[in-house]
Amino acid sequence: MGLKSLQHKKWFKIISNKYVLILLIFIIWMLWFDGNSWLIHNELNGDIDKLKGNQEHFETKIREDQAQIKKLEDSAGLERFAREEYLMKQPDEEIYIIEYEDSIQTNDKE
């Protein structure tokens, strides 16, 4: 099976056509080697999807924060937030910590 017998086959005639060869080289170049290749586009599309997910997450956080800001606009809400989050108190107040028996950690060595 030499070169002469290959030249008479139909698939060899199609592949050896100069336009088909140029087209194949162009497709291979555009898919893998070019700066705007399919691989890079695929990777960038994945990054876009991740960023859209982050955008949705941050938009919900912004809505939650805006609701929290609305609650803190009046002085009662601001005072309640300061007491709960930062354990603040009025200067003339005393704070008592009440511990229940089931919340106290004991060392039972008996």
N, C-alpha and C positions, 0 to 999 in steps of 0.2 A: 504494500500500500504506500505508494510514493506521493509526491507532490502533484503529479499529473492526475491521479485518481481523486485526490482531494479537490482539485480545481473543478471537477465536473459535478461535485455534489452541490445541491441547491442551497443548503445552509451556509456552506463556505462562500458561495457566490454572494449571498446576502451580507455576510459579515465582512467580506473583503471589499465591499463597496466603499469608496472613499467618503461618501456622505454619511453612511452608517457609522463608519469609524470615527469621523469627526463628531457626530451626534453622541456616540457612546463616551468619547473622551470628555465632551462638554458636560454630559450628565454626571459622570464620575467626579469631575472637577467641582461642579456646583453642589453636589451632595456632601462631599467630604473636605475638600481642600480650600475652598474660597472663604473669604472673610465673612460673607453672608451665607454660609452653608446651611444646609438643612439641620445639621446637628446643633449648630449655634442657635438657630431659630427655635428648635425644640427645647433647648435648655432655657432660653429666654422666656418662652411661653410658660414653662414650669415656674420660673421666678415670678412672672406676672400673676399666676394663680395664687402663689404664696402671699404675695403682697396684697391681693384682693381680700384674702382671708384675714390678714392683719388689719386691713382697713375696716372691715366689718367689726372686728373685735374692738378697735379703738373708737369707732363710732358709738358702739354700745357703752363703752366706758365714758365717753363724753356726755351721753344722755344721762347716765347715772350721776356723774359729777354735777351736771346742771341741775338735776333734781335735788341733790345735796345742798347746792348753793342756795336754791330757793328756800329750803328748810332753814338755812342759817341766816336768812335775811332779818328775821325778827329776833329780838334779844332772848326770848325764852328758848328758842331752838338753839341759839348759839351757846347759851349757858348749859343746856342739857348736853350738847356735844362736848363741851369742854370738861364737864364733870365725868362723862362716860369714857372718853378717849384719853384725856390727859390727867385724869384724877385730880382736877382742880377743886378748890373749895373757897367759900367766902371767908374773909379774915376773922369773922366772929363765930364761925362754925367749928364744931368738933365732930370728928368722924370716928365712929366705932366700927370695928371689924368683928363681925359675929361669925364664929366658926361652929359648925355642927359636929357632932361626934363622928359621923360617918365621913366627914371631910378632913379630919385630923389624922395625920400619919403617926402611928405609934410603933415603937420597937418592942414587939412581944417576944421576949427571950424565955418565957416560962414554958 
